[in-house]
Amino acid sequence: MKSPESEVKNSSIVTIGYISQELSPGHLSVEQVDGVITSLIENLTQETDIEIISNAIVAFLNYLLFAKKNFEIPNEKNIIFQVIFSCLEHPSLEIRVYAMQCLVEISRIYYDHLQTHIDVILRLTEDHMLKDDERVSVQAYEFWCSVSDEEVNRIKLNQPLHGFCENAMQRLFNIIQTHFLNRNAEIERLNEDCWSNVKAASCLLHNLSLCTGPILIDNVFQLIRENLQSEKTKNRDSSLLAYGSVLVTNQPKIKEIIPGSIPTLLTMLNDKSWEVRVTASWCLKKITEFHSDCLNNIELFDQFISAIIQNLNGMKRVVIQLCDCIHFIAMNLKPDLANGETSGCLSKYMGELLNQLIKLAFTKDAYDPNHNVALAAFFSMGSIIDYAPIDTYNTINNFFSDIFSAFQSTLDSKNFQKEEVRYAYQSYIATVISACAVGQKVKINIQEAASIYELLKTSFIQRQSVYEEGLMACSSLALALGQDFEPLVKDFLSYLSYGLLQWQDTSICRISINSASDLLRAMGPIMNEYIIQIIPKILDILEVNNLL
């Protein structure tokens, strides 16, 4: 049982920690910060009660933000580091976790003050990453992720950096490789949503590829060569994980290997292990996101797209990544319309892609909150329409009847088991309608626009509310038709006005404002007689504090 004095001490430390969360650095004087930190250090170095030490290290972590002056004085900075290093050797797991979090916090706030102790920190983090409980090791990874974040940012801003990551790169890579190749797949499956050494290692490798030199890439390639064809699933998967982690970099060596790696990745979409298939599809997504120019070879591109289409009937996680591939290809390899390009790399695949995607969106269980294939399919559909080459407009125009029918089907509740799913499909399809209308990819006259508007209006009535995508689809119709939209203006304004009154739902309110702007732009002077319905509501919004 604790003595009354210990109870009071413990409560005081907890309270000091809580108070810090309500303060900013300007609220405390240097003397006050010195007093608090000195008191906490005394408890961390002299106290034996585990609970008091644990609460003291938490409070100490919170007060690092206030310790700027202390870090500018070498002796005081050294004391702070020594206290943290000592806590990292404590038998209590909880105390070690918080001590490592202290290093993470210091790396975020006082990067320039790390230099005097970085060699010791590297040794300690290396030791804990390899030997300690995962709850400590992931924090050690977080330290180096934070340092690398800072160095990546300084490189972007052309600011001086200390090169901590470059100097530590080989030792850090060895740790990453160890965790990759010694992972426990069974534990990963059971704790899929938990942060782990493998996930942290991937994030650090991603960052290191952006702030260190080509030797890191050589190490990754060596890991891939030794493990990609392994009989062990974890080795094959780890080699792909390493590859995907560094695909964010533009280093020349990466550019050189990507074209040759694509056929192998496409083959691995059919690997016997579902984990490998998922990671291979993730690598392909990374290539299309950051290196789509590597697909400029026509033969390679044809092979790539054909494989994507063939594998759209695979497992959900793979299919979602492949849909993302389609999105990034459409966005990054779009034709230069300003320079007269009328055709693009997706031109000959447009019809097949649209048909496959809408079929995919309506497959059984496509809507899944955890792995939402329907959302991915409609998102990709919208992207390839958004960035479509001119020579595909006829294809899109012909496809629009399928979109119309798809939306029409969502108005019948019998077609869906749950209302939330029905409403989700309405939102997804409304986004595609907007993509079709913008830029007149689909030629819509007032009669056709009225039919589409009636569908959207019916969805508003069924929901007894408006929704963002529905409003955007209506305003897209207005922009497509211009002043020809006038017969529908009065009715649409009633729903737009309703949206402008939804102050508590800032998303709806903002979209309503944007839709009002689109409507005014589309209609021009014709809107003069209607503008009185909009302006007062927008002025009312301006009076609502902190809305925008």
C-alpha positions as CSV (number, residue, x, y, z in Angstrom):
1,M,0.0,0.0,0.0
2,K,1.2,3.5,-0.9
3,S,2.0,6.0,1.8
4,P,-0.2,9.2,1.9
5,E,2.9,11.1,0.7
6,S,3.3,8.8,-2.3
7,E,-0.4,9.2,-3.2
8,V,-0.1,13.0,-3.1
9,K,3.1,12.9,-5.2
10,N,1.5,10.7,-7.7
11,S,-1.7,12.8,-8.0
12,S,0.4,15.9,-8.3
13,I,2.4,14.5,-11.2
14,V,-0.7,13.3,-13.0
15,T,-2.2,16.8,-12.6
16,I,0.9,18.5,-13.9
17,G,0.7,16.2,-17.0
18,Y,-2.9,17.1,-17.6
19,I,-2.3,20.8,-17.2
20,S,0.3,20.7,-19.9
21,Q,-2.3,19.5,-22.5
22,E,-4.2,22.8,-22.0
23,L,-1.2,25.1,-22.4
24,S,0.9,26.4,-25.2
25,P,4.6,27.3,-24.8
26,G,3.8,31.0,-24.3
27,H,1.8,30.3,-21.2
28,L,4.8,29.2,-19.1
29,S,7.9,31.2,-18.2
30,V,11.4,29.7,-18.5
31,E,11.6,29.4,-14.7
32,Q,8.3,27.6,-14.5
33,V,9.3,25.1,-17.2
34,D,12.7,24.6,-15.5
35,G,10.9,23.9,-12.2
36,V,8.5,21.3,-13.7
37,I,11.2,19.5,-15.7
38,T,13.6,19.4,-12.8
39,S,10.9,18.0,-10.5
40,L,10.0,15.4,-13.1
41,I,13.6,14.4,-13.6
42,E,14.1,13.9,-9.9
43,N,11.1,11.6,-9.8
44,L,12.4,9.7,-12.9
45,T,15.9,9.2,-11.4
46,Q,15.2,8.8,-7.7
47,E,11.8,7.3,-7.4
48,T,11.2,3.5,-7.1
49,D,7.5,3.4,-7.3
50,I,6.6,2.1,-10.8
51,E,3.3,4.0,-11.0
52,I,4.9,7.3,-10.1
53,I,7.8,6.8,-12.6
54,S,5.2,5.9,-15.3
55,N,3.1,9.0,-14.7
56,A,6.3,11.1,-14.5
57,I,7.6,9.9,-17.9
58,V,4.1,10.7,-19.4
59,A,4.2,14.2,-17.9
60,F,7.9,14.6,-19.0
61,L,6.8,13.7,-22.6
62,N,4.1,16.4,-22.5
63,Y,6.5,19.1,-21.3
64,L,9.1,18.5,-24.0
65,L,7.2,21.0,-26.1
66,F,8.0,23.7,-23.5
67,A,11.7,22.8,-23.2
68,K,13.2,24.9,-26.1
69,K,15.5,26.8,-23.9
70,N,16.7,23.7,-22.1
71,F,17.7,22.1,-25.4
72,E,19.7,25.2,-26.2
73,I,21.9,24.7,-23.1
74,P,24.3,21.7,-23.7
75,N,24.4,20.5,-20.1
76,E,20.6,20.6,-19.7
77,K,20.0,18.9,-23.0
78,N,22.5,16.2,-22.0
79,I,20.6,15.6,-18.7
80,I,17.3,15.3,-20.6
81,F,18.7,12.7,-23.0
82,Q,20.4,10.7,-20.2
83,V,17.2,10.5,-18.3
84,I,15.4,9.2,-21.4
85,F,18.2,6.7,-22.2
86,S,17.9,5.5,-18.6
87,C,14.2,5.0,-18.9
88,L,14.7,3.0,-22.1
89,E,16.5,0.4,-20.0
90,H,13.7,0.2,-17.3
91,P,12.2,-3.2,-16.7
92,S,8.7,-1.8,-17.2
93,L,7.4,-2.1,-20.7
94,E,5.1,0.9,-20.3
95,I,8.0,3.1,-19.2
96,R,10.1,2.0,-22.1
97,V,7.3,2.8,-24.5
98,Y,6.9,6.3,-23.2
99,A,10.6,6.8,-23.1
100,M,10.8,6.0,-26.8
101,Q,7.9,8.3,-27.4
102,C,10.0,11.0,-25.8
103,L,12.7,10.5,-28.4
104,V,10.0,10.6,-31.1
105,E,8.7,14.0,-29.8
106,I,12.2,15.4,-29.6
107,S,12.8,14.4,-33.2
108,R,9.7,16.2,-34.3
109,I,10.5,19.4,-32.4
110,Y,14.2,19.6,-31.9
111,Y,15.8,17.9,-35.0
112,D,18.8,20.3,-34.9
113,H,19.6,19.3,-31.4
114,L,19.9,15.6,-32.1
115,Q,23.4,15.7,-33.5
116,T,25.3,15.4,-30.2
117,H,23.4,12.2,-29.3
118,I,22.4,10.6,-32.6
119,D,25.1,7.9,-32.4
120,V,23.8,6.7,-29.0
121,I,20.2,7.0,-30.2
122,L,21.0,4.8,-33.3
123,R,22.5,2.2,-31.1
124,L,19.6,2.2,-28.6
125,T,16.8,2.3,-31.3
126,E,18.6,-0.5,-33.2
127,D,18.7,-2.6,-30.0
128,H,15.1,-2.0,-29.2
129,M,13.9,-2.6,-32.7
130,L,15.5,-6.0,-32.8
131,K,15.1,-7.2,-29.2
132,D,12.3,-5.4,-27.4
133,D,8.6,-5.9,-27.4
134,E,6.9,-4.7,-30.6
135,R,5.2,-1.9,-28.7
136,V,8.6,-0.4,-28.1
137,S,10.1,-1.3,-31.4
138,V,7.4,0.4,-33.5
139,Q,8.1,3.6,-31.5
140,A,11.8,3.3,-32.4
141,Y,10.7,3.0,-36.0
142,E,8.5,6.1,-35.5
143,F,11.6,8.0,-34.3
144,W,13.4,7.3,-37.6
145,C,10.3,7.9,-39.6
146,S,10.0,11.3,-37.9
147,V,13.7,12.1,-38.6
148,S,13.4,11.0,-42.2
149,D,10.2,13.1,-42.6
150,E,12.1,16.2,-41.5
151,E,15.0,15.4,-43.8
152,V,12.7,14.8,-46.8
153,N,11.0,18.1,-46.1
154,R,14.3,19.9,-45.9
155,I,15.4,18.4,-49.2
156,K,12.2,19.7,-50.8
157,L,12.8,23.1,-49.4
158,N,16.5,23.1,-50.2
159,Q,17.3,23.6,-46.5
160,P,20.4,22.3,-44.7
161,L,20.1,18.9,-43.1
162,H,22.4,16.7,-40.9
163,G,22.1,13.6,-43.0
164,F,21.2,11.4,-40.0
165,C,19.3,8.9,-42.2
166,E,22.1,8.7,-44.8
167,N,24.6,7.9,-42.2
168,A,22.4,5.3,-40.5
169,M,20.9,3.9,-43.7
170,Q,22.8,0.6,-43.8
171,R,22.1,-0.3,-40.2
172,L,18.4,0.7,-40.6
173,F,18.1,-1.3,-43.8
174,N,19.5,-4.4,-42.0
175,I,16.8,-4.0,-39.3
176,I,14.1,-3.5,-41.9
177,Q,15.2,-6.6,-43.8
178,T,15.3,-8.6,-40.6
179,H,11.7,-7.8,-39.8
180,F,10.6,-8.4,-43.4
181,L,12.1,-11.8,-43.6
182,N,11.2,-13.0,-40.1
183,R,7.6,-11.9,-40.1
184,N,4.9,-14.1,-38.7
185,A,2.1,-14.3,-41.3
186,E,-0.3,-15.9,-38.9
187,I,0.0,-13.2,-36.3
188,E,-0.3,-10.5,-39.0
189,R,-3.6,-12.0,-40.1
190,L,-4.9,-12.1,-36.5
191,N,-3.8,-8.5,-35.9
192,E,-4.4,-7.1,-39.4
193,D,-5.5,-3.7,-38.2
194,C,-2.7,-3.3,-35.6
195,W,0.5,-1.3,-36.3
196,S,3.4,-3.7,-36.5
197,N,7.1,-3.9,-37.1
198,V,6.6,-4.9,-40.7
199,K,4.2,-2.0,-41.4
200,A,6.5,0.4,-39.6
201,A,9.5,-1.0,-41.6
202,S,7.7,-0.4,-44.9
203,C,7.0,3.2,-43.9
204,L,10.6,3.8,-42.9
205,L,11.9,2.3,-46.1
206,H,9.5,4.6,-48.1
207,N,11.0,7.6,-46.3
208,L,14.6,6.5,-46.6
209,S,14.2,6.1,-50.4
210,L,13.4,9.9,-50.5
211,C,16.3,11.1,-48.4
212,T,19.2,8.7,-49.0
213,G,21.3,7.7,-52.0
214,P,21.4,4.9,-54.5
215,I,23.0,2.4,-52.1
216,L,19.6,1.8,-50.5
217,I,18.1,0.9,-53.8
218,D,20.9,-1.5,-54.4
219,N,20.1,-3.1,-51.1
220,V,16.4,-3.4,-52.0
221,F,17.2,-4.9,-55.4
222,Q,19.5,-7.5,-53.7
223,L,16.7,-8.4,-51.3
224,I,14.3,-8.9,-54.3
225,R,16.8,-11.0,-56.2
226,E,17.3,-13.3,-53.3
227,N,13.7,-13.7,-52.3
228,L,11.3,-13.0,-55.2
229,Q,11.3,-16.7,-56.4
230,S,11.4,-18.2,-52.9
231,E,9.1,-21.1,-52.0
232,K,8.4,-19.2,-48.8
233,T,5.3,-16.9,-49.1
234,K,6.7,-14.4,-46.6
235,N,9.9,-14.1,-48.6
236,R,8.1,-13.5,-51.9
237,D,5.7,-11.1,-50.2
238,S,8.5,-9.2,-48.4
239,S,10.5,-8.7,-51.5
240,L,7.4,-7.1,-53.1
241,L,6.8,-5.1,-50.0
242,A,10.3,-3.7,-50.2
243,Y,10.0,-2.9,-53.9
244,G,6.6,-1.1,-53.4
245,S,8.0,0.8,-50.5
246,V,10.7,2.5,-52.6
247,L,8.6,3.1,-55.7
248,V,7.9,6.6,-54.5
249,T,11.4,7.7,-55.4
250,N,12.5,9.0,-58.8
251,Q,16.0,7.7,-58.5
252,P,17.3,6.6,-61.9
253,K,17.9,3.0,-60.8
254,I,14.2,2.7,-60.0
255,K,13.2,4.0,-63.4
256,E,15.6,1.5,-65.1
257,I,14.1,-1.5,-63.4
258,I,10.4,-0.7,-63.6
259,P,9.6,-1.7,-67.2
260,G,11.3,-5.1,-66.7
261,S,9.6,-5.7,-63.4
262,I,6.1,-5.2,-64.7
263,P,5.6,-8.6,-66.5
264,T,6.8,-10.4,-63.3
265,L,4.3,-8.3,-61.2
266,L,1.5,-9.1,-63.6
267,T,2.3,-12.8,-63.4
268,M,2.3,-12.6,-59.6
269,L,-1.3,-11.4,-59.7
270,N,-2.0,-15.1,-60.0
271,D,0.4,-16.3,-57.2
272,K,-0.9,-19.1,-55.1
273,S,-0.7,-16.9,-52.0
274,W,-3.4,-14.2,-51.7
275,E,-0.9,-12.0,-49.7
276,V,1.5,-12.0,-52.6
277,R,-1.3,-11.2,-55.0
278,V,-2.4,-8.2,-52.9
279,T,1.2,-6.9,-52.6
280,A,1.9,-7.4,-56.3
281,S,-1.3,-5.3,-57.1
282,W,-0.1,-2.7,-54.6
283,C,3.2,-2.4,-56.4
284,L,1.5,-2.0,-59.8
285,K,-0.6,0.8,-58.3
286,K,2.5,2.5,-57.1
287,I,4.0,2.3,-60.5
288,T,1.0,3.9,-62.1
289,E,0.9,6.5,-59.4
290,F,4.5,7.6,-59.5
291,H,6.0,6.2,-62.7
292,S,3.2,6.0,-65.3
293,D,5.7,7.3,-67.9
294,C,7.4,3.9,-67.7
295,L,4.3,2.5,-69.5
296,N,4.9,4.5,-72.7
297,N,6.0,1.4,-74.6
298,I,2.8,0.3,-76.5
299,E,3.5,-3.4,-76.2
300,L,4.1,-3.2,-72.5
301,F,1.0,-1.0,-72.0
302,D,-1.2,-3.4,-73.9
303,Q,0.1,-6.2,-71.8
304,F,-0.5,-4.2,-68.6
305,I,-4.1,-3.1,-69.4
306,S,-5.1,-6.6,-70.6
307,A,-3.8,-8.1,-67.4
308,I,-5.7,-5.5,-65.3
309,I,-9.0,-6.3,-67.1
310,Q,-8.5,-10.0,-66.8
311,N,-7.9,-9.8,-63.1
312,L,-10.9,-7.6,-62.3
313,N,-12.7,-10.7,-61.2
314,G,-10.2,-11.5,-58.5
315,M,-10.3,-11.0,-54.7
316,K,-11.5,-7.7,-53.4
317,R,-8.2,-6.3,-52.2
318,V,-6.5,-7.0,-55.5
319,V,-9.4,-5.6,-57.5
320,I,-9.4,-2.3,-55.6
321,Q,-5.7,-1.8,-56.2
322,L,-6.2,-2.6,-59.9
323,C,-9.1,0.0,-60.1
324,D,-6.7,2.5,-58.6
325,C,-4.2,1.6,-61.4
326,I,-6.9,2.5,-64.0
327,H,-7.5,5.8,-62.2
328,F,-3.8,6.8,-62.1
329,I,-3.2,5.8,-65.8
330,A,-6.2,7.9,-66.8
331,M,-4.9,10.9,-64.8
332,N,-1.2,10.7,-65.5
333,L,-1.3,9.6,-69.1
334,K,-4.2,11.8,-70.3
335,P,-3.8,13.4,-73.7
336,D,-2.7,17.0,-74.0
337,L,-5.9,18.5,-75.4
338,A,-4.4,22.0,-75.4
339,N,-1.9,20.8,-78.0
340,G,-4.5,19.1,-80.2
341,E,-4.1,15.5,-79.0
342,T,-7.4,13.8,-79.6
343,S,-6.4,10.2,-78.8
344,G,-4.8,8.6,-75.8
345,C,-3.4,5.3,-74.5
346,L,-6.8,4.3,-73.2
347,S,-8.7,5.1,-76.3
348,K,-9.0,1.6,-77.7
349,Y,-9.8,0.2,-74.3
350,M,-12.5,2.7,-73.3
351,G,-15.5,0.7,-74.1
352,E,-14.2,-2.5,-72.6
353,L,-13.1,-0.7,-69.4
354,L,-16.4,1.1,-68.9
355,N,-18.4,-2.1,-69.4
356,Q,-16.1,-4.2,-67.1
357,L,-16.2,-1.5,-64.4
358,I,-20.0,-1.1,-64.3
359,K,-20.3,-4.9,-64.3
360,L,-17.8,-5.1,-61.4
361,A,-19.7,-2.4,-59.5
362,F,-22.8,-4.5,-59.4
363,T,-21.3,-7.9,-58.6
364,K,-22.5,-9.6,-55.5
365,D,-21.0,-8.0,-52.3
366,A,-19.2,-5.3,-54.3
367,Y,-20.3,-2.9,-51.6
368,D,-18.3,-3.7,-48.5
369,P,-17.4,-1.0,-45.9
370,N,-13.9,-2.6,-45.4
371,H,-13.1,-3.4,-49.1
372,N,-15.5,-1.4,-51.2
373,V,-15.1,-2.7,-54.7
374,A,-18.2,-0.7,-55.9
375,L,-16.6,2.6,-54.8
376,A,-13.3,1.7,-56.5
377,A,-15.1,0.7,-59.7
378,F,-17.2,3.9,-59.9
379,F,-14.2,6.1,-58.9
380,S,-12.1,4.6,-61.7
381,M,-15.1,4.9,-64.1
382,G,-15.3,8.6,-63.3
383,S,-11.6,9.1,-63.7
384,I,-11.4,7.6,-67.2
385,I,-14.4,9.7,-68.2
386,D,-12.9,12.8,-66.6
387,Y,-9.6,12.5,-68.5
388,A,-11.1,10.9,-71.6
389,P,-9.5,11.6,-75.1
390,I,-11.9,13.3,-77.6
391,D,-11.9,10.2,-79.8
392,T,-13.7,8.3,-77.0
393,Y,-16.6,10.7,-76.5
394,N,-18.9,8.6,-78.8
395,T,-18.1,5.5,-76.7
396,I,-18.9,7.4,-73.5
397,N,-22.1,8.8,-75.1
398,N,-23.3,5.3,-75.9
399,F,-22.3,4.1,-72.4
400,F,-24.4,6.8,-70.7
401,S,-27.6,4.9,-71.1
402,D,-26.1,2.2,-68.8
403,I,-25.4,4.9,-66.2
404,F,-28.9,6.2,-66.5
405,S,-30.3,2.7,-66.1
406,A,-28.0,2.0,-63.2
407,F,-29.2,5.1,-61.3
408,Q,-32.8,4.3,-62.2
409,S,-32.3,0.9,-60.5
410,T,-31.3,2.6,-57.2
411,L,-34.7,4.3,-56.9
412,D,-36.3,0.9,-56.3
413,S,-35.6,-0.3,-52.8
414,K,-36.3,-3.9,-53.8
415,N,-33.0,-3.9,-55.7
416,F,-31.0,-3.5,-52.5
417,Q,-31.1,-5.2,-49.1
418,K,-30.0,-2.1,-47.2
419,E,-30.9,1.6,-47.6
420,E,-27.3,2.6,-46.8
421,V,-26.1,0.6,-49.8
422,R,-28.8,2.0,-52.1
423,Y,-27.9,5.5,-51.1
424,A,-24.2,4.8,-51.5
425,Y,-24.8,3.6,-55.1
426,Q,-26.8,6.8,-55.8
427,S,-23.9,8.9,-54.7
428,Y,-21.3,6.9,-56.7
429,I,-23.4,7.0,-59.9
430,A,-24.2,10.7,-59.5
431,T,-20.4,11.3,-59.5
432,V,-20.1,9.5,-62.8
433,I,-23.1,11.5,-64.2
434,S,-21.1,14.7,-63.3
435,A,-18.0,13.4,-65.1
436,C,-20.1,12.7,-68.2
437,A,-21.7,16.1,-68.3
438,V,-18.6,18.1,-67.7
439,G,-16.9,19.0,-70.9
440,Q,-19.8,17.7,-72.9
441,K,-18.4,14.3,-73.1
442,V,-22.1,13.2,-73.4
443,K,-24.3,15.4,-75.6
444,I,-27.3,16.2,-73.4
445,N,-30.3,18.2,-74.6
446,I,-32.9,19.7,-72.3
447,Q,-35.2,16.7,-72.6
448,E,-32.5,14.3,-71.6
449,A,-31.3,16.7,-68.9
450,A,-34.9,16.8,-67.5
451,S,-35.0,13.0,-67.4
452,I,-31.7,12.9,-65.5
453,Y,-32.8,15.7,-63.2
454,E,-36.0,13.8,-62.4
455,L,-34.0,10.8,-61.3
456,L,-31.8,12.9,-59.0
457,K,-34.9,14.8,-57.7
458,T,-36.5,11.5,-56.9
459,S,-33.5,10.4,-54.9
460,F,-33.7,13.7,-52.9
461,I,-37.4,13.1,-52.2
462,Q,-36.7,9.5,-51.1
463,R,-33.9,10.6,-48.7
464,Q,-35.9,13.6,-47.5
465,S,-32.7,15.5,-48.0
466,V,-30.1,16.5,-50.5
467,Y,-26.7,15.0,-50.8
468,E,-23.4,16.3,-52.1
469,E,-23.0,14.1,-55.2
470,G,-26.6,14.7,-56.2
471,L,-26.3,18.5,-56.0
472,M,-23.0,18.4,-58.0
473,A,-24.6,16.3,-60.7
474,C,-27.5,18.8,-61.0
475,S,-25.1,21.7,-61.3
476,S,-23.0,19.8,-63.8
477,L,-26.1,19.5,-66.0
478,A,-26.6,23.2,-65.7
479,L,-23.0,23.9,-66.8
480,A,-23.4,21.5,-69.7
481,L,-26.6,23.1,-71.0
482,G,-25.9,26.7,-70.1
483,Q,-29.0,28.9,-70.5
484,D,-30.9,25.9,-71.9
485,F,-31.2,24.6,-68.3
486,E,-33.7,27.4,-67.5
487,P,-36.8,25.2,-67.5
488,L,-35.3,23.3,-64.6
489,V,-33.9,26.2,-62.6
490,K,-36.9,27.0,-60.5
491,D,-37.4,23.5,-59.3
492,F,-33.7,22.9,-58.6
493,L,-33.5,26.1,-56.6
494,S,-35.9,24.6,-54.0
495,Y,-33.4,21.8,-53.3
496,L,-30.4,24.1,-53.5
497,S,-32.0,26.4,-51.0
498,Y,-32.6,23.5,-48.7
499,G,-28.9,22.7,-48.9
500,L,-27.9,26.3,-48.1
501,L,-29.9,26.1,-44.9
502,Q,-27.9,23.0,-43.7
503,W,-25.5,25.0,-41.6
504,Q,-24.8,22.1,-39.2
505,D,-23.7,19.9,-42.2
506,T,-20.8,21.9,-43.5
507,S,-20.1,19.5,-46.4
508,I,-23.7,19.9,-47.7
509,C,-23.6,23.6,-47.2
510,R,-20.3,24.2,-49.0
511,I,-21.4,22.0,-51.9
512,S,-24.6,24.0,-52.1
513,I,-22.7,27.2,-52.3
514,N,-20.5,25.8,-55.0
515,S,-23.6,24.6,-56.9
516,A,-25.1,28.0,-56.6
517,S,-22.0,29.5,-58.1
518,D,-22.1,26.9,-61.0
519,L,-25.7,27.8,-61.6
520,L,-25.0,31.5,-61.8
521,R,-22.1,30.9,-64.1
522,A,-24.2,28.7,-66.4
523,M,-27.3,30.8,-66.6
524,G,-25.8,34.3,-66.7
525,P,-28.3,37.2,-66.8
526,I,-31.3,34.7,-66.8
527,M,-30.5,34.2,-63.1
528,N,-31.3,37.8,-62.2
529,E,-34.9,37.0,-61.3
530,Y,-33.9,34.0,-59.1
531,I,-30.8,35.5,-57.4
532,I,-32.9,37.0,-54.6
533,Q,-33.6,33.4,-53.5
534,I,-29.9,32.7,-53.1
535,I,-28.2,35.8,-51.8
536,P,-30.0,36.1,-48.5
537,K,-29.2,32.5,-47.6
538,I,-25.6,33.0,-48.4
539,L,-25.5,36.1,-46.3
540,D,-27.0,34.2,-43.5
541,I,-24.2,31.6,-43.8
542,L,-21.6,34.4,-43.5
543,E,-23.1,35.3,-40.1
544,V,-22.6,31.7,-38.8
545,N,-19.3,31.7,-36.9
546,N,-16.5,29.4,-38.0
547,L,-18.5,27.7,-40.7
548,L,-16.0,28.2,-43.5
